[in-house]
Amino acid sequence: MKRSVQGLAGLLAGIAAVAAGALPTAAQPKGTPVKIGQIVSITGEGAEAGQYMRWGAELAVEQANRAGGIKGRPVQLVLEDD
């Protein structure tokens, strides 16, 4: 579980770093979305922790899109239950 949280933190930091440097102004992202996948516990014993990871990823995607996306393209989160 600790490794999953560290991996998610790295993913979110990467999205934020790329989005922050992609465009100097907050233009509306256009074009084909950049899909970011996340495999997380949505059901079962780890569902509570998985919900927090999901919220963190959704927040990062929202912030990236508000900042103009990745190189002007919108970011889309694709979730899968483990």
KOLDREN-737583 format. One record per residue (C-alpha): x negated, y negated, z; residue in three letters. Coordinates in Angstrom, 3 decimals, always signed. Example, Ala and Ser with C-alpha at 12.3 -4.5 7.8 and 13.67 -1.06 7.14 Angstrom:
BEGIN
-12.300 +4.500 +7.800 ALA
-13.670 +1.060 +7.140 SER
//
This chain:
BEGIN
+0.000 +0.000 +0.000 MET
-2.809 -2.410 +0.891 LYS
-4.374 -1.770 -2.500 ARG
-1.060 -2.566 -4.244 SER
-0.801 -5.900 -2.434 VAL
-4.385 -6.750 -3.372 GLN
-3.708 -5.800 -6.988 GLY
-0.582 -7.945 -7.069 LEU
-2.451 -10.866 -5.539 ALA
-5.082 -10.555 -8.270 GLY
-2.409 -10.393 -10.965 LEU
-0.651 -13.474 -9.633 LEU
-3.911 -15.400 -9.334 ALA
-4.774 -14.461 -12.913 GLY
-1.402 -15.592 -14.240 ILE
-1.675 -18.883 -12.366 ALA
-5.237 -19.494 -13.571 ALA
-4.409 -18.803 -17.209 VAL
-1.202 -20.835 -17.085 ALA
-2.895 -23.783 -15.392 ALA
-5.586 -23.979 -18.053 GLY
-3.378 -23.177 -21.026 ALA
-1.799 -26.596 -21.531 LEU
-2.636 -29.931 -19.934 PRO
+1.038 -30.966 -19.973 THR
+4.108 -29.028 -18.927 ALA
+5.545 -28.383 -22.385 ALA
+8.441 -25.983 -22.811 GLN
+6.959 -22.554 -23.680 PRO
+7.956 -21.239 -27.121 LYS
+7.376 -18.156 -29.206 GLY
+7.055 -14.494 -28.397 THR
+6.858 -13.919 -24.632 PRO
+3.734 -12.595 -22.958 VAL
+5.011 -9.560 -21.054 LYS
+3.518 -8.829 -17.645 ILE
+4.378 -5.408 -16.205 GLY
+4.761 -4.529 -12.554 GLN
+5.381 -1.075 -11.120 ILE
+6.779 -1.526 -7.630 VAL
+8.967 +0.300 -5.121 SER
+12.485 -0.983 -5.686 ILE
+14.184 +2.041 -4.119 THR
+13.172 +4.486 -1.408 GLY
+10.920 +4.055 +1.616 GLU
+8.791 +1.256 +0.169 GLY
+11.707 -0.817 -1.106 ALA
+11.389 -3.534 +1.539 GLU
+7.714 -4.182 +0.770 ALA
+8.450 -3.810 -2.933 GLY
+11.043 -6.570 -2.743 GLN
+8.421 -9.000 -1.419 TYR
+6.012 -8.030 -4.207 MET
+8.783 -8.518 -6.761 ARG
+9.635 -11.964 -5.382 TRP
+5.966 -12.962 -5.506 GLY
+5.640 -11.881 -9.122 ALA
+8.888 -13.634 -10.093 GLU
+7.665 -16.831 -8.422 LEU
+4.334 -16.663 -10.269 ALA
+6.106 -16.167 -13.609 VAL
+8.463 -19.061 -12.877 GLU
+5.536 -21.342 -12.017 GLN
+3.585 -20.254 -15.093 ALA
+6.554 -21.006 -17.342 ASN
+7.088 -24.405 -15.702 ARG
+3.434 -25.181 -16.424 ALA
+3.906 -24.380 -20.120 GLY
+3.421 -20.609 -20.147 GLY
+0.288 -18.866 -21.375 ILE
-1.141 -20.743 -24.356 LYS
+2.321 -22.189 -24.959 GLY
+4.106 -18.826 -24.878 ARG
+6.660 -17.951 -22.169 PRO
+5.784 -15.318 -19.570 VAL
+8.227 -12.450 -19.024 GLN
+8.100 -10.061 -16.057 LEU
+8.914 -6.410 -16.785 VAL
+9.676 -4.430 -13.608 LEU
+9.685 -0.657 -13.196 GLU
+10.524 +1.324 -10.074 ASP
+7.889 +3.777 -8.950 ASP
//
